[in-house]
Amino acid sequence: MPSFVGKRFVLEGSVQAVGCRAQIYDLVENLGHISGFVRNLPNGTVEVCAKGPEWRIQDLERILREKLRHPVKVERLLVEDWPANPQEFHGFRVLR
């Protein structure tokens, strides 16, 4: 059975009002096997909290670093552990 992990990502740069949350939602839906959410934070960053199999969360981190399309521009990606309780979330959501 794969290891289940949770990560919190904070994207800094040109990430609000440029379709970042929608891109992340679509990418996560295509990856599958990830629960959590993406939302804008008041300080101008975007937060992604995700949990799932370790290999899928690693894929998500790679995508957040390398695959977001223009006009999104990630200048810095902060990563930290996030509690990974499998029963807490089902599906991935965009929060307002």
C-alpha positions in Angstrom: 0.0 0.0 0.0 1.4 3.4 -0.9 2.5 5.9 1.7 -0.2 8.6 2.3 1.2 12.2 2.8 -0.1 15.7 3.1 1.7 18.9 1.9 0.9 22.6 2.0 2.2 24.6 -0.9 2.3 28.4 -1.0 2.9 30.0 -4.4 4.4 33.5 -4.5 4.7 35.7 -7.6 2.1 36.6 -10.2 -0.5 34.0 -9.0 -3.7 35.9 -8.3 -6.2 37.1 -10.9 -4.4 35.2 -13.6 -6.3 31.8 -13.6 -3.9 30.1 -11.2 -6.5 28.3 -9.1 -8.4 27.1 -12.2 -5.1 25.7 -13.7 -4.2 23.9 -10.5 -7.7 22.5 -10.1 -7.6 21.1 -13.7 -4.1 19.6 -13.2 -5.1 18.0 -9.9 -8.2 16.5 -11.4 -6.1 15.1 -14.3 -3.6 13.6 -11.8 -6.3 12.0 -9.7 -5.9 10.5 -6.2 -5.5 13.9 -4.5 -7.8 15.5 -2.0 -7.6 19.0 -0.6 -8.1 22.6 -1.8 -6.6 25.6 -3.5 -7.4 29.2 -2.4 -6.1 32.8 -2.7 -4.7 34.2 0.5 -5.1 37.9 1.5 -1.3 38.5 1.1 -1.4 37.9 -2.6 -0.2 34.3 -2.6 -2.0 31.1 -3.5 -2.3 28.2 -1.0 -2.6 24.5 -2.1 -3.3 21.9 0.7 -3.2 18.4 -0.7 -3.0 14.9 0.4 -2.8 11.6 -1.3 -0.3 8.9 -2.2 3.3 10.1 -1.8 4.1 9.6 -5.5 1.0 11.7 -6.5 2.0 14.6 -4.1 5.5 14.5 -5.6 3.9 14.8 -9.1 1.9 17.8 -7.9 4.9 19.5 -6.5 6.8 19.1 -9.8 3.8 20.5 -11.7 3.5 23.5 -9.4 7.2 24.2 -9.9 7.4 23.7 -13.7 4.0 23.3 -15.5 1.8 26.3 -14.7 1.1 28.3 -17.9 1.4 32.0 -18.7 0.2 34.4 -17.3 0.8 32.5 -14.0 4.4 33.1 -12.9 5.6 31.3 -9.7 8.6 33.1 -8.3 8.8 31.0 -5.1 7.2 27.8 -3.9 7.1 27.1 -0.2 6.5 23.5 0.9 5.6 22.1 4.3 4.1 19.0 5.7 0.3 19.1 6.2 -1.6 16.6 8.3 -2.7 13.7 6.1 -5.9 12.3 7.6 -7.5 10.2 4.7 -11.0 10.7 6.1 -10.9 14.5 6.3 -11.4 15.4 2.6 -12.9 13.8 -0.4 -12.1 15.4 -3.7 -10.3 18.6 -4.6 -11.9 22.0 -4.4 -11.3 25.6 -5.2 -12.1 27.8 -2.2 -13.1 31.4 -2.5 
